[in-house]
């Protein structure tokens, strides 16, 4: 049995990162060094967040 906090904590920790990712995508050019370095990591972060939102959140809320 998994505690609710075990699933909620990682999700709430990633929420600020999504805001940073969105703001960076809007403000930085694709050839900017920060974009080149972090883009692969951000893609994984967004994919993991989407999977967690679809699979974990419904189970935590119910």
PyMOL Python script that loads the backbone (N, CA, C, O; Angstrom):
from pymol import cmd

cmd.read_pdbstr("""\
ATOM      1  N   UNK A   1       0.841  -1.178   0.000  1.00  0.00           N
ATOM      2  CA  UNK A   1       0.000   0.000   0.000  1.00  0.00           C
ATOM      3  C   UNK A   1       0.885   1.240   0.000  1.00  0.00           C
ATOM      4  O   UNK A   1       1.835   1.335   0.777  1.00  0.00           O
ATOM      5  N   UNK A   2       0.575   2.164  -0.854  1.00  0.00           N
ATOM      6  CA  UNK A   2       1.355   3.382  -0.986  1.00  0.00           C
ATOM      7  C   UNK A   2       0.660   4.518  -0.256  1.00  0.00           C
ATOM      8  O   UNK A   2      -0.549   4.712  -0.375  1.00  0.00           O
ATOM      9  N   UNK A   3       1.443   5.252   0.490  1.00  0.00           N
ATOM     10  CA  UNK A   3       0.888   6.424   1.161  1.00  0.00           C
ATOM     11  C   UNK A   3       0.596   7.511   0.147  1.00  0.00           C
ATOM     12  O   UNK A   3       1.294   7.628  -0.860  1.00  0.00           O
ATOM     13  N   UNK A   4      -0.412   8.293   0.398  1.00  0.00           N
ATOM     14  CA  UNK A   4      -0.788   9.383  -0.506  1.00  0.00           C
ATOM     15  C   UNK A   4       0.374  10.356  -0.683  1.00  0.00           C
ATOM     16  O   UNK A   4       0.606  10.833  -1.794  1.00  0.00           O
ATOM     17  N   UNK A   5       1.100  10.657   0.374  1.00  0.00           N
ATOM     18  CA  UNK A   5       2.221  11.588   0.308  1.00  0.00           C
ATOM     19  C   UNK A   5       3.336  11.115  -0.603  1.00  0.00           C
ATOM     20  O   UNK A   5       4.055  11.928  -1.184  1.00  0.00           O
ATOM     21  N   UNK A   6       3.485   9.796  -0.732  1.00  0.00           N
ATOM     22  CA  UNK A   6       4.522   9.256  -1.609  1.00  0.00           C
ATOM     23  C   UNK A   6       4.273   9.619  -3.064  1.00  0.00           C
ATOM     24  O   UNK A   6       5.219   9.733  -3.843  1.00  0.00           O
ATOM     25  N   UNK A   7       3.026   9.800  -3.438  1.00  0.00           N
ATOM     26  CA  UNK A   7       2.702  10.157  -4.820  1.00  0.00           C
ATOM     27  C   UNK A   7       2.555  11.661  -4.995  1.00  0.00           C
ATOM     28  O   UNK A   7       2.876  12.192  -6.059  1.00  0.00           O
ATOM     29  N   UNK A   8       2.083  12.343  -3.985  1.00  0.00           N
ATOM     30  CA  UNK A   8       1.804  13.771  -4.112  1.00  0.00           C
ATOM     31  C   UNK A   8       3.081  14.595  -4.063  1.00  0.00           C
ATOM     32  O   UNK A   8       3.217  15.547  -4.831  1.00  0.00           O
ATOM     33  N   UNK A   9       4.015  14.263  -3.192  1.00  0.00           N
ATOM     34  CA  UNK A   9       5.224  15.062  -3.034  1.00  0.00           C
ATOM     35  C   UNK A   9       6.011  15.251  -4.324  1.00  0.00           C
ATOM     36  O   UNK A   9       6.359  16.388  -4.643  1.00  0.00           O
ATOM     37  N   UNK A  10       6.309  14.201  -5.083  1.00  0.00           N
ATOM     38  CA  UNK A  10       7.043  14.421  -6.335  1.00  0.00           C
ATOM     39  C   UNK A  10       6.266  15.282  -7.325  1.00  0.00           C
ATOM     40  O   UNK A  10       6.864  16.065  -8.064  1.00  0.00           O
ATOM     41  N   UNK A  11       4.960  15.148  -7.349  1.00  0.00           N
ATOM     42  CA  UNK A  11       4.160  15.958  -8.269  1.00  0.00           C
ATOM     43  C   UNK A  11       4.214  17.425  -7.887  1.00  0.00           C
ATOM     44  O   UNK A  11       4.376  18.281  -8.756  1.00  0.00           O
ATOM     45  N   UNK A  12       4.083  17.731  -6.607  1.00  0.00           N
ATOM     46  CA  UNK A  12       4.109  19.131  -6.184  1.00  0.00           C
ATOM     47  C   UNK A  12       5.501  19.725  -6.308  1.00  0.00           C
ATOM     48  O   UNK A  12       5.634  20.935  -6.489  1.00  0.00           O
ATOM     49  N   UNK A  13       6.528  18.917  -6.218  1.00  0.00           N
ATOM     50  CA  UNK A  13       7.888  19.424  -6.403  1.00  0.00           C
ATOM     51  C   UNK A  13       8.165  19.787  -7.849  1.00  0.00           C
ATOM     52  O   UNK A  13       8.980  20.672  -8.109  1.00  0.00           O
ATOM     53  N   UNK A  14       7.515  19.137  -8.793  1.00  0.00           N
ATOM     54  CA  UNK A  14       7.765  19.403 -10.206  1.00  0.00           C
ATOM     55  C   UNK A  14       6.951  20.558 -10.763  1.00  0.00           C
ATOM     56  O   UNK A  14       7.258  21.050 -11.849  1.00  0.00           O
ATOM     57  N   UNK A  15       5.926  21.004 -10.055  1.00  0.00           N
ATOM     58  CA  UNK A  15       5.079  22.080 -10.570  1.00  0.00           C
ATOM     59  C   UNK A  15       5.876  23.349 -10.866  1.00  0.00           C
ATOM     60  O   UNK A  15       5.679  23.926 -11.935  1.00  0.00           O
ATOM     61  N   UNK A  16       6.765  23.819  -9.984  1.00  0.00           N
ATOM     62  CA  UNK A  16       7.528  25.036 -10.324  1.00  0.00           C
ATOM     63  C   UNK A  16       8.406  24.855 -11.562  1.00  0.00           C
ATOM     64  O   UNK A  16       8.634  25.816 -12.298  1.00  0.00           O
ATOM     65  N   UNK A  17       8.893  23.656 -11.800  1.00  0.00           N
ATOM     66  CA  UNK A  17       9.737  23.423 -12.970  1.00  0.00           C
ATOM     67  C   UNK A  17       8.965  23.603 -14.264  1.00  0.00           C
ATOM     68  O   UNK A  17       9.521  24.063 -15.262  1.00  0.00           O
ATOM     69  N   UNK A  18       7.713  23.250 -14.256  1.00  0.00           N
ATOM     70  CA  UNK A  18       6.901  23.414 -15.463  1.00  0.00           C
ATOM     71  C   UNK A  18       6.793  24.889 -15.817  1.00  0.00           C
ATOM     72  O   UNK A  18       6.868  25.250 -16.992  1.00  0.00           O
ATOM     73  N   UNK A  19       6.618  25.745 -14.820  1.00  0.00           N
ATOM     74  CA  UNK A  19       6.557  27.189 -15.077  1.00  0.00           C
ATOM     75  C   UNK A  19       7.867  27.694 -15.669  1.00  0.00           C
ATOM     76  O   UNK A  19       7.854  28.534 -16.568  1.00  0.00           O
ATOM     77  N   UNK A  20       8.986  27.197 -15.180  1.00  0.00           N
ATOM     78  CA  UNK A  20      10.296  27.595 -15.705  1.00  0.00           C
ATOM     79  C   UNK A  20      10.458  27.108 -17.137  1.00  0.00           C
ATOM     80  O   UNK A  20      10.968  27.839 -17.986  1.00  0.00           O
ATOM     81  N   UNK A  21      10.036  25.895 -17.410  1.00  0.00           N
ATOM     82  CA  UNK A  21      10.138  25.342 -18.760  1.00  0.00           C
ATOM     83  C   UNK A  21       9.307  26.163 -19.737  1.00  0.00           C
ATOM     84  O   UNK A  21       9.778  26.512 -20.820  1.00  0.00           O
ATOM     85  N   UNK A  22       8.086  26.468 -19.359  1.00  0.00           N
ATOM     86  CA  UNK A  22       7.209  27.242 -20.245  1.00  0.00           C
ATOM     87  C   UNK A  22       7.783  28.631 -20.483  1.00  0.00           C
ATOM     88  O   UNK A  22       7.830  29.090 -21.624  1.00  0.00           O
ATOM     89  N   UNK A  23       8.217  29.303 -19.429  1.00  0.00           N
ATOM     90  CA  UNK A  23       8.776  30.649 -19.574  1.00  0.00           C
ATOM     91  C   UNK A  23      10.037  30.636 -20.431  1.00  0.00           C
ATOM     92  O   UNK A  23      10.227  31.522 -21.265  1.00  0.00           O
ATOM     93  N   UNK A  24      10.890  29.654 -20.237  1.00  0.00           N
ATOM     94  CA  UNK A  24      12.121  29.566 -21.028  1.00  0.00           C
ATOM     95  C   UNK A  24      11.817  29.322 -22.496  1.00  0.00           C
ATOM     96  O   UNK A  24      12.450  29.911 -23.372  1.00  0.00           O
ATOM     97  N   UNK A  25      10.858  28.460 -22.764  1.00  0.00           N
ATOM     98  CA  UNK A  25      10.485  28.200 -24.159  1.00  0.00           C
ATOM     99  C   UNK A  25       9.930  29.442 -24.833  1.00  0.00           C
ATOM    100  O   UNK A  25      10.109  29.631 -26.036  1.00  0.00           O
ATOM    101  N   UNK A  26       9.265  30.281 -24.071  1.00  0.00           N
ATOM    102  CA  UNK A  26       8.692  31.508 -24.640  1.00  0.00           C
ATOM    103  C   UNK A  26       9.733  32.600 -24.831  1.00  0.00           C
ATOM    104  O   UNK A  26       9.624  33.400 -25.760  1.00  0.00           O
ATOM    105  N   UNK A  27      10.742  32.646 -23.965  1.00  0.00           N
ATOM    106  CA  UNK A  27      11.663  33.777 -23.959  1.00  0.00           C
ATOM    107  C   UNK A  27      13.008  33.512 -24.631  1.00  0.00           C
ATOM    108  O   UNK A  27      13.637  34.445 -25.128  1.00  0.00           O
ATOM    109  N   UNK A  28      13.453  32.275 -24.657  1.00  0.00           N
ATOM    110  CA  UNK A  28      14.783  31.968 -25.187  1.00  0.00           C
ATOM    111  C   UNK A  28      14.690  31.429 -26.609  1.00  0.00           C
ATOM    112  O   UNK A  28      13.761  30.702 -26.959  1.00  0.00           O
ATOM    113  N   UNK A  29      15.661  31.798 -27.404  1.00  0.00           N
ATOM    114  CA  UNK A  29      15.755  31.290 -28.767  1.00  0.00           C
ATOM    115  C   UNK A  29      16.193  29.824 -28.722  1.00  0.00           C
ATOM    116  O   UNK A  29      16.864  29.415 -27.775  1.00  0.00           O
ATOM    117  N   UNK A  30      15.826  29.031 -29.725  1.00  0.00           N
ATOM    118  CA  UNK A  30      16.216  27.613 -29.735  1.00  0.00           C
ATOM    119  C   UNK A  30      17.732  27.389 -29.720  1.00  0.00           C
ATOM    120  O   UNK A  30      18.199  26.358 -29.236  1.00  0.00           O
ATOM    121  N   UNK A  31      18.500  28.349 -30.247  1.00  0.00           N
ATOM    122  CA  UNK A  31      19.955  28.177 -30.267  1.00  0.00           C
ATOM    123  C   UNK A  31      20.642  28.735 -29.017  1.00  0.00           C
ATOM    124  O   UNK A  31      21.870  28.724 -28.935  1.00  0.00           O
ATOM    125  N   UNK A  32      19.874  29.218 -28.055  1.00  0.00           N
ATOM    126  CA  UNK A  32      20.438  29.715 -26.800  1.00  0.00           C
ATOM    127  C   UNK A  32      21.071  28.543 -26.057  1.00  0.00           C
ATOM    128  O   UNK A  32      20.539  27.433 -26.062  1.00  0.00           O
ATOM    129  N   UNK A  33      22.211  28.799 -25.418  1.00  0.00           N
ATOM    130  CA  UNK A  33      22.959  27.739 -24.741  1.00  0.00           C
ATOM    131  C   UNK A  33      22.117  27.030 -23.675  1.00  0.00           C
ATOM    132  O   UNK A  33      22.159  25.804 -23.566  1.00  0.00           O
ATOM    133  N   UNK A  34      21.365  27.788 -22.901  1.00  0.00           N
ATOM    134  CA  UNK A  34      20.527  27.174 -21.860  1.00  0.00           C
ATOM    135  C   UNK A  34      19.509  26.221 -22.482  1.00  0.00           C
ATOM    136  O   UNK A  34      19.280  25.123 -21.975  1.00  0.00           O
ATOM    137  N   UNK A  35      18.909  26.653 -23.577  1.00  0.00           N
ATOM    138  CA  UNK A  35      17.935  25.786 -24.255  1.00  0.00           C
ATOM    139  C   UNK A  35      18.594  24.511 -24.764  1.00  0.00           C
ATOM    140  O   UNK A  35      18.037  23.422 -24.627  1.00  0.00           O
ATOM    141  N   UNK A  36      19.764  24.645 -25.344  1.00  0.00           N
ATOM    142  CA  UNK A  36      20.457  23.472 -25.880  1.00  0.00           C
ATOM    143  C   UNK A  36      20.838  22.494 -24.777  1.00  0.00           C
ATOM    144  O   UNK A  36      20.782  21.280 -24.970  1.00  0.00           O
ATOM    145  N   UNK A  37      21.222  23.022 -23.630  1.00  0.00           N
ATOM    146  CA  UNK A  37      21.640  22.153 -22.530  1.00  0.00           C
ATOM    147  C   UNK A  37      20.464  21.484 -21.817  1.00  0.00           C
ATOM    148  O   UNK A  37      20.540  20.310 -21.455  1.00  0.00           O
ATOM    149  N   UNK A  38      19.395  22.224 -21.619  1.00  0.00           N
ATOM    150  CA  UNK A  38      18.310  21.718 -20.786  1.00  0.00           C
ATOM    151  C   UNK A  38      17.130  21.136 -21.544  1.00  0.00           C
ATOM    152  O   UNK A  38      16.296  20.454 -20.947  1.00  0.00           O
ATOM    153  N   UNK A  39      17.039  21.384 -22.832  1.00  0.00           N
ATOM    154  CA  UNK A  39      15.895  20.903 -23.606  1.00  0.00           C
ATOM    155  C   UNK A  39      15.670  19.391 -23.462  1.00  0.00           C
ATOM    156  O   UNK A  39      14.535  18.977 -23.230  1.00  0.00           O
ATOM    157  N   UNK A  40      16.703  18.556 -23.591  1.00  0.00           N
ATOM    158  CA  UNK A  40      16.463  17.104 -23.429  1.00  0.00           C
ATOM    159  C   UNK A  40      15.916  16.751 -22.037  1.00  0.00           C
ATOM    160  O   UNK A  40      15.039  15.897 -21.909  1.00  0.00           O
ATOM    161  N   UNK A  41      16.430  17.403 -21.019  1.00  0.00           N
ATOM    162  CA  UNK A  41      15.945  17.152 -19.659  1.00  0.00           C
ATOM    163  C   UNK A  41      14.499  17.614 -19.521  1.00  0.00           C
ATOM    164  O   UNK A  41      13.678  16.919 -18.923  1.00  0.00           O
ATOM    165  N   UNK A  42      14.189  18.772 -20.067  1.00  0.00           N
ATOM    166  CA  UNK A  42      12.835  19.315 -19.971  1.00  0.00           C
ATOM    167  C   UNK A  42      11.835  18.424 -20.679  1.00  0.00           C
ATOM    168  O   UNK A  42      10.714  18.254 -20.201  1.00  0.00           O
ATOM    169  N   UNK A  43      12.214  17.860 -21.793  1.00  0.00           N
ATOM    170  CA  UNK A  43      11.295  16.973 -22.517  1.00  0.00           C
ATOM    171  C   UNK A  43      10.945  15.759 -21.663  1.00  0.00           C
ATOM    172  O   UNK A  43       9.793  15.327 -21.631  1.00  0.00           O
ATOM    173  N   UNK A  44      11.939  15.214 -20.976  1.00  0.00           N
ATOM    174  CA  UNK A  44      11.693  14.071 -20.094  1.00  0.00           C
ATOM    175  C   UNK A  44      10.822  14.477 -18.910  1.00  0.00           C
ATOM    176  O   UNK A  44       9.928  13.735 -18.505  1.00  0.00           O
ATOM    177  N   UNK A  45      11.089  15.660 -18.360  1.00  0.00           N
ATOM    178  CA  UNK A  45      10.310  16.144 -17.223  1.00  0.00           C
ATOM    179  C   UNK A  45       8.846  16.311 -17.603  1.00  0.00           C
ATOM    180  O   UNK A  45       7.956  15.891 -16.863  1.00  0.00           O
ATOM    181  N   UNK A  46       8.595  16.925 -18.759  1.00  0.00           N
ATOM    182  CA  UNK A  46       7.218  17.134 -19.198  1.00  0.00           C
ATOM    183  C   UNK A  46       6.515  15.804 -19.471  1.00  0.00           C
ATOM    184  O   UNK A  46       5.335  15.645 -19.156  1.00  0.00           O
ATOM    185  N   UNK A  47       7.238  14.855 -20.055  1.00  0.00           N
ATOM    186  CA  UNK A  47       6.645  13.544 -20.334  1.00  0.00           C
ATOM    187  C   UNK A  47       6.314  12.803 -19.032  1.00  0.00           C
ATOM    188  O   UNK A  47       5.252  12.192 -18.917  1.00  0.00           O
ATOM    189  N   UNK A  48       7.214  12.860 -18.068  1.00  0.00           N
ATOM    190  CA  UNK A  48       6.962  12.204 -16.780  1.00  0.00           C
ATOM    191  C   UNK A  48       5.796  12.855 -16.045  1.00  0.00           C
ATOM    192  O   UNK A  48       4.972  12.169 -15.442  1.00  0.00           O
ATOM    193  N   UNK A  49       5.732  14.186 -16.098  1.00  0.00           N
ATOM    194  CA  UNK A  49       4.625  14.884 -15.445  1.00  0.00           C
ATOM    195  C   UNK A  49       3.293  14.521 -16.087  1.00  0.00           C
ATOM    196  O   UNK A  49       2.298  14.328 -15.389  1.00  0.00           O
ATOM    197  N   UNK A  50       3.271  14.428 -17.396  1.00  0.00           N
ATOM    198  CA  UNK A  50       2.031  14.065 -18.093  1.00  0.00           C
ATOM    199  C   UNK A  50       1.601  12.651 -17.711  1.00  0.00           C
ATOM    200  O   UNK A  50       0.421  12.400 -17.471  1.00  0.00           O
ATOM    201  N   UNK A  51       2.557  11.735 -17.657  1.00  0.00           N
ATOM    202  CA  UNK A  51       2.232  10.356 -17.279  1.00  0.00           C
ATOM    203  C   UNK A  51       1.732  10.295 -15.837  1.00  0.00           C
ATOM    204  O   UNK A  51       0.775   9.582 -15.538  1.00  0.00           O
ATOM    205  N   UNK A  52       2.375  11.037 -14.955  1.00  0.00           N
ATOM    206  CA  UNK A  52       1.946  11.050 -13.553  1.00  0.00           C
ATOM    207  C   UNK A  52       0.556  11.650 -13.415  1.00  0.00           C
ATOM    208  O   UNK A  52      -0.276  11.150 -12.658  1.00  0.00           O
ATOM    209  N   UNK A  53       0.313  12.725 -14.151  1.00  0.00           N
ATOM    210  CA  UNK A  53      -1.005  13.369 -14.104  1.00  0.00           C
ATOM    211  C   UNK A  53      -2.100  12.410 -14.566  1.00  0.00           C
ATOM    212  O   UNK A  53      -3.184  12.372 -13.984  1.00  0.00           O
ATOM    213  N   UNK A  54      -1.817  11.652 -15.594  1.00  0.00           N
ATOM    214  CA  UNK A  54      -2.823  10.738 -16.142  1.00  0.00           C
ATOM    215  C   UNK A  54      -3.005   9.475 -15.311  1.00  0.00           C
ATOM    216  O   UNK A  54      -4.109   8.936 -15.235  1.00  0.00           O
ATOM    217  N   UNK A  55      -1.928   8.998 -14.686  1.00  0.00           N
ATOM    218  CA  UNK A  55      -1.984   7.713 -13.991  1.00  0.00           C
ATOM    219  C   UNK A  55      -2.092   7.814 -12.477  1.00  0.00           C
ATOM    220  O   UNK A  55      -2.793   7.017 -11.854  1.00  0.00           O
ATOM    221  N   UNK A  56      -1.412   8.780 -11.880  1.00  0.00           N
ATOM    222  CA  UNK A  56      -1.372   8.845 -10.422  1.00  0.00           C
ATOM    223  C   UNK A  56      -2.434   9.753  -9.831  1.00  0.00           C
ATOM    224  O   UNK A  56      -3.068   9.401  -8.836  1.00  0.00           O
ATOM    225  N   UNK A  57      -2.632  10.898 -10.424  1.00  0.00           N
ATOM    226  CA  UNK A  57      -3.541  11.883  -9.837  1.00  0.00           C
ATOM    227  C   UNK A  57      -4.954  11.337  -9.657  1.00  0.00           C
ATOM    228  O   UNK A  57      -5.543  11.554  -8.598  1.00  0.00           O
ATOM    229  N   UNK A  58      -5.523  10.642 -10.631  1.00  0.00           N
ATOM    230  CA  UNK A  58      -6.879  10.116 -10.400  1.00  0.00           C
ATOM    231  C   UNK A  58      -6.958   9.167  -9.200  1.00  0.00           C
ATOM    232  O   UNK A  58      -7.991   9.097  -8.533  1.00  0.00           O
ATOM    233  N   UNK A  59      -5.881   8.445  -8.926  1.00  0.00           N
ATOM    234  CA  UNK A  59      -5.878   7.505  -7.806  1.00  0.00           C
ATOM    235  C   UNK A  59      -5.694   8.223  -6.474  1.00  0.00           C
ATOM    236  O   UNK A  59      -6.187   7.759  -5.446  1.00  0.00           O
ATOM    237  N   UNK A  60      -4.993   9.344  -6.485  1.00  0.00           N
ATOM    238  CA  UNK A  60      -4.765  10.095  -5.254  1.00  0.00           C
ATOM    239  C   UNK A  60      -6.022  10.849  -4.854  1.00  0.00           C
ATOM    240  O   UNK A  60      -6.357  10.920  -3.672  1.00  0.00           O
ATOM    241  N   UNK A  61      -6.714  11.406  -5.824  1.00  0.00           N
ATOM    242  CA  UNK A  61      -7.895  12.220  -5.544  1.00  0.00           C
ATOM    243  C   UNK A  61      -9.064  11.359  -5.077  1.00  0.00           C
ATOM    244  O   UNK A  61      -9.827  11.777  -4.207  1.00  0.00           O
ATOM    245  N   UNK A  62      -9.211  10.176  -5.638  1.00  0.00           N
ATOM    246  CA  UNK A  62     -10.360   9.317  -5.289  1.00  0.00           C
ATOM    247  C   UNK A  62     -10.243   8.721  -3.915  1.00  0.00           C
ATOM    248  O   UNK A  62     -11.128   7.981  -3.485  1.00  0.00           O
TER     249      UNK A  62
END
""", "prot")
cmd.dss("prot")
cmd.show_as("cartoon", "prot")
cmd.util.cbc("prot")
cmd.orient("prot")
